[in-house]
Amino acid sequence: MMEDAADDGLFEGRFLREVVLSALENGRGNLSGVLAYSGLQREPTARIVEFSRGVAVNKVLVHLSDEKLRHRRGIYSRFSVVFRNYFDPRLSFRQNVFQLPLGWTYSFSAARASLGPSQRLWSFCGADKADRRIMLESFASIDGGFVHIASGWNSHDQLAPAEVRKIYEGSTFVLCPQGNAHVDTFRVMEALQSGSVPVTVKFLGKDFFQYTFGNHPFIVANDWGHAAEIVADFRQKPNEARALREKVANWYQGYLNDLSLDIAAIGRGEGRRGLRSPFFKIQRSAVFDIALQVRVFLRFRKYRR
């Protein structure tokens, strides 16, 4: 079935195999091929172009790494189904495009953590960029936190992935700021895999994660000062913090189950009929949100130069 499949050379390779590709295989659809496309280049590679030739029936493209929303997407029309990460509301009109969260890196694959007692209230591991300095300043006065700052993505001074997972598993909340350009990062689903509650803020005036998670229960604040106030309020409420972790964990189990069933149904050619995941419907609604599309255009146009 696979013309080319995600491998462990991709940071999100395990997520693709364990969720997306396994669901397509389990769906037993009559797929002629699935190709995973990743890279920083704006133009589709010769391999993508060759794979897309002919009729689009039963061909699936998995498009990764378009964080700056600048890749050429005209080739999407040559595929029956396109799964991509980094939500872009300007693609909501395309019936064959389904936008997924970024996923997790390899150390966060397989079984999710059991909910043991939290050793700390909140944690953050990552580089100092974008809005993260404001975030850390906002949380500096909140006791019970853990911070490790690395010099960059995949740098020599970052913590080992297995160590990061242990830190997240011992944290009630994991701070999830935006990446280099887009609000989505591996950290969101890594926190969920670890049994923690992601803490995020609105992006372009919206809860951007509703488009890839639907009506999720994790924290989306107006800004990082507001997020710090929400987390600080849980310091004296351990039972409520525990209850929130359990609520998020139960929701996440259902989310992954529904996502797998929907991917299988899409692979069988059922389109959007009867999909269980509400975020696919929310994605479609963005086609009418002209204000959001304009904000995305203004935010990301600098990366197209």
C-alpha positions as CSV (number, residue, x, y, z in Angstrom):
1,M,0.0,0.0,0.0
2,M,2.8,2.4,0.8
3,E,4.7,4.1,-2.0
4,D,6.8,5.7,0.7
5,A,6.1,5.7,4.5
6,A,7.2,7.8,7.5
7,D,10.3,6.4,9.1
8,D,12.1,7.2,12.4
9,G,14.3,9.7,10.6
10,L,11.4,12.1,10.8
11,F,10.9,13.6,14.3
12,E,7.2,12.8,14.0
13,G,7.8,9.4,12.3
14,R,6.5,7.3,15.2
15,F,3.3,9.4,15.5
16,L,2.6,8.9,11.8
17,R,3.2,5.2,12.0
18,E,1.3,4.7,15.3
19,V,-1.7,6.9,14.5
20,V,-2.0,7.9,10.8
21,L,-0.5,5.1,8.8
22,S,-1.7,2.3,11.1
23,A,-5.3,3.7,10.9
24,L,-5.1,3.8,7.1
25,E,-3.9,0.1,7.1
26,N,-6.6,-1.0,9.6
27,G,-9.3,0.8,7.5
28,R,-8.5,-1.7,4.7
29,G,-9.2,1.0,2.1
30,N,-8.3,0.4,-1.5
31,L,-5.4,2.7,-1.4
32,S,-3.0,2.8,-4.3
33,G,-0.3,4.5,-2.3
34,V,0.6,6.8,0.7
35,L,3.5,9.2,0.5
36,A,4.9,11.2,3.4
37,Y,6.3,14.6,2.3
38,S,8.6,16.5,4.6
39,G,11.1,19.3,4.2
40,L,11.7,23.0,4.2
41,Q,11.6,23.5,0.4
42,R,8.6,25.5,-0.9
43,E,8.2,23.5,-4.1
44,P,7.2,19.8,-4.2
45,T,10.0,17.5,-4.9
46,A,10.4,15.6,-8.1
47,R,9.4,12.4,-6.2
48,I,6.1,14.0,-5.1
49,V,5.3,15.3,-8.6
50,E,6.0,11.8,-10.1
51,F,3.9,10.1,-7.5
52,S,1.0,12.5,-8.1
53,R,0.8,11.9,-11.9
54,G,-2.4,10.5,-13.3
55,V,-5.8,10.2,-11.7
56,A,-5.9,11.2,-8.0
57,V,-8.1,8.2,-7.0
58,N,-6.9,6.4,-3.9
59,K,-3.6,8.3,-3.5
60,V,-2.8,9.8,-0.1
61,L,-0.3,12.6,0.6
62,V,0.9,13.2,4.2
63,H,2.4,16.7,4.1
64,L,4.7,17.8,7.0
65,S,6.9,20.6,8.1
66,D,5.0,23.6,6.6
67,E,5.3,25.6,9.8
68,K,5.6,28.9,8.0
69,L,2.6,28.1,5.7
70,R,4.6,28.9,2.6
71,H,4.7,25.6,0.7
72,R,3.1,25.3,-2.7
73,R,-0.1,23.4,-2.2
74,G,-1.5,23.3,-5.8
75,I,-0.4,19.7,-6.0
76,Y,-3.0,18.8,-3.4
77,S,-5.7,18.6,-6.1
78,R,-3.8,15.5,-7.6
79,F,-4.5,13.4,-4.5
80,S,-7.7,11.9,-3.2
81,V,-6.7,12.7,0.4
82,V,-4.2,15.0,2.0
83,F,-3.3,14.9,5.7
84,R,-1.2,17.8,6.8
85,N,-0.1,19.5,10.1
86,Y,0.1,23.2,11.0
87,F,-3.5,24.3,10.6
88,D,-4.1,26.9,7.9
89,P,-7.7,28.3,7.6
90,R,-7.1,29.2,4.0
91,L,-7.2,25.5,3.1
92,S,-10.6,24.9,4.8
93,F,-12.4,25.0,1.4
94,R,-10.6,22.0,0.1
95,Q,-12.7,18.9,0.7
96,N,-9.8,16.5,0.4
97,V,-7.6,18.2,3.0
98,F,-7.7,17.1,6.6
99,Q,-5.4,19.0,9.0
100,L,-3.9,17.2,12.0
101,P,-1.9,18.2,15.1
102,L,1.8,18.0,14.8
103,G,2.1,14.9,16.9
104,W,5.0,13.8,19.2
105,T,8.6,12.9,18.8
106,Y,9.8,9.3,19.2
107,S,10.4,9.3,23.0
108,F,6.7,10.0,23.6
109,S,5.4,7.1,21.5
110,A,3.7,3.9,22.8
111,A,1.8,3.7,26.1
112,R,0.7,6.9,27.8
113,A,1.8,7.6,31.3
114,S,-0.3,6.5,34.3
115,L,-1.4,9.4,36.4
116,G,0.8,9.3,39.5
117,P,1.3,12.1,42.0
118,S,2.7,15.3,40.5
119,Q,6.2,16.2,41.7
120,R,5.8,19.8,40.4
121,L,3.1,22.2,39.4
122,W,4.4,23.2,36.0
123,S,7.4,22.7,33.7
124,F,9.0,24.0,30.5
125,C,11.8,22.6,28.5
126,G,12.9,24.3,25.3
127,A,14.7,27.2,23.7
128,D,14.2,30.9,24.5
129,K,12.5,32.4,21.4
130,A,9.3,34.0,20.2
131,D,7.0,34.8,23.2
132,R,8.8,32.5,25.6
133,R,10.7,35.2,27.6
134,I,7.4,36.8,28.4
135,M,6.0,33.4,29.4
136,L,8.9,32.7,31.7
137,E,8.7,36.1,33.3
138,S,5.0,35.6,34.0
139,F,5.6,32.2,35.6
140,A,8.8,33.2,37.5
141,S,7.0,33.9,40.8
142,I,4.9,30.7,40.8
143,D,6.5,28.1,43.1
144,G,6.7,24.4,42.1
145,G,8.0,24.9,38.6
146,F,10.9,23.5,36.5
147,V,12.6,25.2,33.6
148,H,15.4,24.0,31.3
149,I,16.5,26.4,28.6
150,A,18.4,25.0,25.6
151,S,20.2,27.1,23.0
152,G,18.0,25.9,20.2
153,W,16.0,23.1,18.6
154,N,17.8,19.7,18.8
155,S,20.8,21.5,20.2
156,H,23.7,19.9,22.2
157,D,22.5,21.3,25.5
158,Q,18.9,20.2,25.4
159,L,17.8,17.5,27.8
160,A,17.6,13.9,26.5
161,P,14.0,13.2,25.2
162,A,13.5,10.4,27.8
163,E,14.4,12.8,30.6
164,V,12.0,15.4,29.2
165,R,9.2,12.8,29.3
166,K,9.9,12.0,32.9
167,I,9.8,15.7,33.8
168,Y,6.4,16.1,32.0
169,E,5.1,13.0,33.6
170,G,5.8,14.5,37.0
171,S,4.2,17.9,36.1
172,T,0.6,18.8,36.4
173,F,0.9,21.5,33.7
174,V,3.3,21.8,30.8
175,L,3.8,25.3,29.3
176,C,3.3,25.1,25.5
177,P,4.3,28.4,23.8
178,Q,4.3,28.8,20.0
179,G,7.2,27.6,17.8
180,N,9.2,29.6,15.3
181,A,6.2,30.7,13.4
182,H,3.1,28.6,14.1
183,V,1.4,28.0,17.5
184,D,1.5,24.2,17.2
185,T,4.6,22.4,18.5
186,F,5.4,18.8,19.4
187,R,5.2,19.9,23.1
188,V,1.3,19.9,23.1
189,M,0.8,16.2,22.3
190,E,3.9,15.3,24.2
191,A,2.3,16.8,27.3
192,L,-0.9,14.9,26.6
193,Q,1.1,11.6,26.1
194,S,2.7,12.3,29.5
195,G,-0.5,12.7,31.3
196,S,0.0,16.5,31.8
197,V,-2.3,19.4,31.0
198,P,-1.0,21.7,28.2
199,V,-1.1,25.4,28.9
200,T,-1.4,27.6,25.9
201,V,-2.5,31.1,24.9
202,K,-4.6,32.4,22.1
203,F,-3.0,32.8,18.7
204,L,-4.3,35.5,16.3
205,G,-7.1,36.1,18.8
206,K,-8.3,32.5,18.6
207,D,-8.0,29.2,20.4
208,F,-6.1,27.8,17.5
209,F,-6.0,24.3,18.9
210,Q,-9.8,24.0,18.5
211,Y,-9.1,23.4,14.8
212,T,-7.0,20.3,15.5
213,F,-8.4,19.1,18.9
214,G,-12.0,20.3,18.9
215,N,-13.6,21.1,22.2
216,H,-10.5,20.2,24.2
217,P,-10.2,20.6,28.0
218,F,-6.7,22.0,28.4
219,I,-5.9,25.6,29.3
220,V,-6.0,28.4,26.6
221,A,-5.5,31.8,28.2
222,N,-5.7,35.3,26.8
223,D,-2.0,35.8,27.3
224,W,0.8,34.5,29.5
225,G,0.0,36.7,32.4
226,H,-3.5,35.3,32.4
227,A,-2.1,31.8,32.0
228,A,0.1,32.3,35.1
229,E,-2.9,33.4,37.1
230,I,-4.9,30.3,36.2
231,V,-2.0,27.9,37.1
232,A,-1.1,29.8,40.3
233,D,-4.7,29.3,41.4
234,F,-4.2,25.5,41.5
235,R,-1.3,25.7,44.0
236,Q,-3.7,25.5,46.9
237,K,-6.1,23.2,45.1
238,P,-4.4,19.8,44.6
239,N,-7.6,17.9,44.4
240,E,-8.9,20.1,41.6
241,A,-5.5,19.9,39.8
242,R,-5.7,16.1,40.0
243,A,-9.3,16.1,38.7
244,L,-8.3,18.3,35.7
245,R,-5.4,15.9,34.9
246,E,-7.8,13.0,34.9
247,K,-10.3,14.9,32.8
248,V,-7.7,15.7,30.2
249,A,-6.4,12.1,30.2
250,N,-9.9,10.7,29.7
251,W,-10.6,13.2,26.9
252,Y,-7.3,12.4,25.2
253,Q,-8.0,8.7,25.1
254,G,-11.3,9.4,23.4
255,Y,-9.7,11.9,21.0
256,L,-7.1,9.4,19.8
257,N,-9.7,6.6,19.4
258,D,-12.0,8.9,17.3
259,L,-9.0,10.2,15.3
260,S,-7.9,6.7,14.4
261,L,-11.5,5.7,13.4
262,D,-11.9,8.8,11.3
263,I,-8.6,8.4,9.5
264,A,-9.6,4.8,8.7
265,A,-12.9,6.0,7.3
266,I,-11.3,8.7,5.2
267,G,-8.9,6.1,3.9
268,R,-11.9,4.0,2.8
269,G,-13.1,6.9,0.7
270,E,-16.0,7.9,3.1
271,G,-15.0,11.5,3.0
272,R,-16.4,13.7,5.7
273,R,-19.6,11.8,6.2
274,G,-20.2,10.6,9.7
275,L,-16.8,11.6,11.1
276,R,-16.6,11.4,14.9
277,S,-13.9,14.1,15.5
278,P,-15.6,17.5,15.9
279,F,-12.5,19.4,14.9
280,F,-12.9,18.3,11.3
281,K,-16.2,20.2,11.3
282,I,-14.6,23.1,13.0
283,Q,-11.9,23.2,10.4
284,R,-14.5,23.5,7.7
285,S,-16.2,26.4,9.5
286,A,-13.0,28.4,9.1
287,V,-13.8,28.9,5.4
288,F,-16.4,31.5,6.5
289,D,-14.1,33.2,9.0
290,I,-12.7,35.8,6.7
291,A,-11.2,37.9,9.5
292,L,-9.1,34.8,10.6
293,Q,-7.9,34.2,7.1
294,V,-6.8,37.8,6.8
295,R,-4.9,37.6,10.1
296,V,-3.2,34.5,9.0
297,F,-2.2,36.1,5.7
298,L,-0.8,39.1,7.4
299,R,1.0,37.0,10.0
300,F,2.7,34.6,7.6
301,R,3.2,36.7,4.4
302,K,6.8,37.6,5.5
303,Y,7.8,34.0,5.2
304,R,6.8,33.8,1.5
305,R,9.6,36.2,0.5
